[in-house]
Amino acid sequence: METSSALGTAPGNDAQAEIAVLRSRVEALMAERVTPALAEAADRAEAAANAGYAQMREQADRVSGMVREQPLAALGIAALAGFALASLVRRQS
C-alpha cells in the first residue's frame, strides 16, 4: 500500500487543491447567478423607490394646491389634528 508521501504529495496538498477548486466554483457561481440576481433586485428596488418618490411628490403637490385654494379649511384641519395629537399624548403620560 502506497502512502501519499510515497506518491510525492503530502496529505495537506490534496485538501488545499480541493479547496482551491471549490473556491473557483463558488466564484463562478457568484459571477453567473448571484451577481446578476442582485443587480436585478437592485434595479427593481430602485424603480420602486423612484415610483414611490414620484407618487409622494405628486401627493405633496396636490395637498399644497388644496392649501392654497382653501387656506382656512387647511388651518382648521391642522388645528384639529394638533388638538387630537395633544390629547393622545396627554392620555399616555
CNS distance restraints for C-alpha pairs under 8 A (distance, minus, plus):
assign (resid   2 and name CA) (resid   6 and name CA) 6.01 0.50 0.50
assign (resid   2 and name CA) (resid   7 and name CA) 7.04 0.50 0.50
assign (resid   3 and name CA) (resid   7 and name CA) 6.54 0.50 0.50
assign (resid   4 and name CA) (resid   8 and name CA) 6.49 0.50 0.50
assign (resid   4 and name CA) (resid   9 and name CA) 5.46 0.50 0.50
assign (resid   4 and name CA) (resid  10 and name CA) 5.86 0.50 0.50
assign (resid   4 and name CA) (resid  11 and name CA) 6.22 0.50 0.50
assign (resid   5 and name CA) (resid   9 and name CA) 5.32 0.50 0.50
assign (resid   5 and name CA) (resid  10 and name CA) 5.35 0.50 0.50
assign (resid   5 and name CA) (resid  11 and name CA) 7.49 0.50 0.50
assign (resid   9 and name CA) (resid  13 and name CA) 6.55 0.50 0.50
assign (resid   9 and name CA) (resid  14 and name CA) 7.55 0.50 0.50
assign (resid  10 and name CA) (resid  14 and name CA) 7.18 0.50 0.50
assign (resid  11 and name CA) (resid  15 and name CA) 6.97 0.50 0.50
assign (resid  12 and name CA) (resid  16 and name CA) 6.20 0.50 0.50
assign (resid  13 and name CA) (resid  17 and name CA) 6.07 0.50 0.50
assign (resid  14 and name CA) (resid  18 and name CA) 6.22 0.50 0.50
assign (resid  15 and name CA) (resid  19 and name CA) 6.14 0.50 0.50
assign (resid  16 and name CA) (resid  20 and name CA) 6.15 0.50 0.50
assign (resid  17 and name CA) (resid  21 and name CA) 6.28 0.50 0.50
assign (resid  18 and name CA) (resid  22 and name CA) 6.12 0.50 0.50
assign (resid  19 and name CA) (resid  23 and name CA) 5.96 0.50 0.50
assign (resid  20 and name CA) (resid  24 and name CA) 6.24 0.50 0.50
assign (resid  21 and name CA) (resid  25 and name CA) 6.27 0.50 0.50
assign (resid  22 and name CA) (resid  26 and name CA) 6.17 0.50 0.50
assign (resid  23 and name CA) (resid  27 and name CA) 6.18 0.50 0.50
assign (resid  24 and name CA) (resid  28 and name CA) 6.13 0.50 0.50
assign (resid  25 and name CA) (resid  29 and name CA) 6.20 0.50 0.50
assign (resid  26 and name CA) (resid  30 and name CA) 6.12 0.50 0.50
assign (resid  27 and name CA) (resid  31 and name CA) 6.20 0.50 0.50
assign (resid  28 and name CA) (resid  32 and name CA) 6.02 0.50 0.50
assign (resid  29 and name CA) (resid  33 and name CA) 5.65 0.50 0.50
assign (resid  29 and name CA) (resid  34 and name CA) 6.86 0.50 0.50
assign (resid  30 and name CA) (resid  34 and name CA) 4.73 0.50 0.50
assign (resid  30 and name CA) (resid  35 and name CA) 5.81 0.50 0.50
assign (resid  31 and name CA) (resid  35 and name CA) 5.53 0.50 0.50
assign (resid  31 and name CA) (resid  36 and name CA) 7.46 0.50 0.50
assign (resid  32 and name CA) (resid  36 and name CA) 6.94 0.50 0.50
assign (resid  33 and name CA) (resid  37 and name CA) 6.18 0.50 0.50
assign (resid  34 and name CA) (resid  38 and name CA) 6.08 0.50 0.50
assign (resid  35 and name CA) (resid  39 and name CA) 6.14 0.50 0.50
assign (resid  36 and name CA) (resid  40 and name CA) 6.10 0.50 0.50
assign (resid  37 and name CA) (resid  41 and name CA) 6.15 0.50 0.50
assign (resid  38 and name CA) (resid  42 and name CA) 6.03 0.50 0.50
assign (resid  39 and name CA) (resid  43 and name CA) 6.14 0.50 0.50
assign (resid  40 and name CA) (resid  44 and name CA) 6.23 0.50 0.50
assign (resid  41 and name CA) (resid  45 and name CA) 6.09 0.50 0.50
assign (resid  42 and name CA) (resid  46 and name CA) 6.05 0.50 0.50
assign (resid  43 and name CA) (resid  47 and name CA) 6.17 0.50 0.50
assign (resid  44 and name CA) (resid  48 and name CA) 6.15 0.50 0.50
assign (resid  45 and name CA) (resid  49 and name CA) 6.08 0.50 0.50
assign (resid  46 and name CA) (resid  50 and name CA) 6.08 0.50 0.50
assign (resid  47 and name CA) (resid  51 and name CA) 6.12 0.50 0.50
assign (resid  48 and name CA) (resid  52 and name CA) 6.05 0.50 0.50
assign (resid  49 and name CA) (resid  53 and name CA) 6.04 0.50 0.50
assign (resid  50 and name CA) (resid  54 and name CA) 6.11 0.50 0.50
assign (resid  51 and name CA) (resid  55 and name CA) 6.15 0.50 0.50
assign (resid  52 and name CA) (resid  56 and name CA) 6.05 0.50 0.50
assign (resid  53 and name CA) (resid  57 and name CA) 6.03 0.50 0.50
assign (resid  54 and name CA) (resid  58 and name CA) 6.11 0.50 0.50
assign (resid  55 and name CA) (resid  59 and name CA) 6.21 0.50 0.50
assign (resid  56 and name CA) (resid  60 and name CA) 6.14 0.50 0.50
assign (resid  57 and name CA) (resid  61 and name CA) 6.15 0.50 0.50
assign (resid  58 and name CA) (resid  62 and name CA) 6.18 0.50 0.50
assign (resid  59 and name CA) (resid  63 and name CA) 6.17 0.50 0.50
assign (resid  60 and name CA) (resid  64 and name CA) 6.03 0.50 0.50
assign (resid  61 and name CA) (resid  65 and name CA) 6.14 0.50 0.50
assign (resid  62 and name CA) (resid  66 and name CA) 6.29 0.50 0.50
assign (resid  63 and name CA) (resid  67 and name CA) 6.19 0.50 0.50
assign (resid  64 and name CA) (resid  68 and name CA) 6.33 0.50 0.50
assign (resid  65 and name CA) (resid  69 and name CA) 6.22 0.50 0.50
assign (resid  66 and name CA) (resid  70 and name CA) 5.99 0.50 0.50
assign (resid  66 and name CA) (resid  71 and name CA) 7.84 0.50 0.50
assign (resid  66 and name CA) (resid  74 and name CA) 7.92 0.50 0.50
assign (resid  67 and name CA) (resid  71 and name CA) 5.00 0.50 0.50
assign (resid  67 and name CA) (resid  73 and name CA) 7.79 0.50 0.50
assign (resid  67 and name CA) (resid  74 and name CA) 5.57 0.50 0.50
assign (resid  70 and name CA) (resid  74 and name CA) 6.35 0.50 0.50
assign (resid  71 and name CA) (resid  75 and name CA) 6.13 0.50 0.50
assign (resid  72 and name CA) (resid  76 and name CA) 6.17 0.50 0.50
assign (resid  73 and name CA) (resid  77 and name CA) 6.15 0.50 0.50
assign (resid  74 and name CA) (resid  78 and name CA) 6.11 0.50 0.50
assign (resid  75 and name CA) (resid  79 and name CA) 6.15 0.50 0.50
assign (resid  76 and name CA) (resid  80 and name CA) 6.14 0.50 0.50
assign (resid  77 and name CA) (resid  81 and name CA) 6.07 0.50 0.50
assign (resid  78 and name CA) (resid  82 and name CA) 6.12 0.50 0.50
assign (resid  79 and name CA) (resid  83 and name CA) 6.16 0.50 0.50
assign (resid  80 and name CA) (resid  84 and name CA) 6.15 0.50 0.50
assign (resid  81 and name CA) (resid  85 and name CA) 6.09 0.50 0.50
assign (resid  82 and name CA) (resid  86 and name CA) 6.06 0.50 0.50
assign (resid  83 and name CA) (resid  87 and name CA) 6.16 0.50 0.50
assign (resid  84 and name CA) (resid  88 and name CA) 6.31 0.50 0.50
assign (resid  85 and name CA) (resid  89 and name CA) 6.22 0.50 0.50
assign (resid  86 and name CA) (resid  90 and name CA) 6.02 0.50 0.50
assign (resid  87 and name CA) (resid  91 and name CA) 6.23 0.50 0.50
assign (resid  88 and name CA) (resid  92 and name CA) 6.48 0.50 0.50
assign (resid  89 and name CA) (resid  93 and name CA) 6.45 0.50 0.50
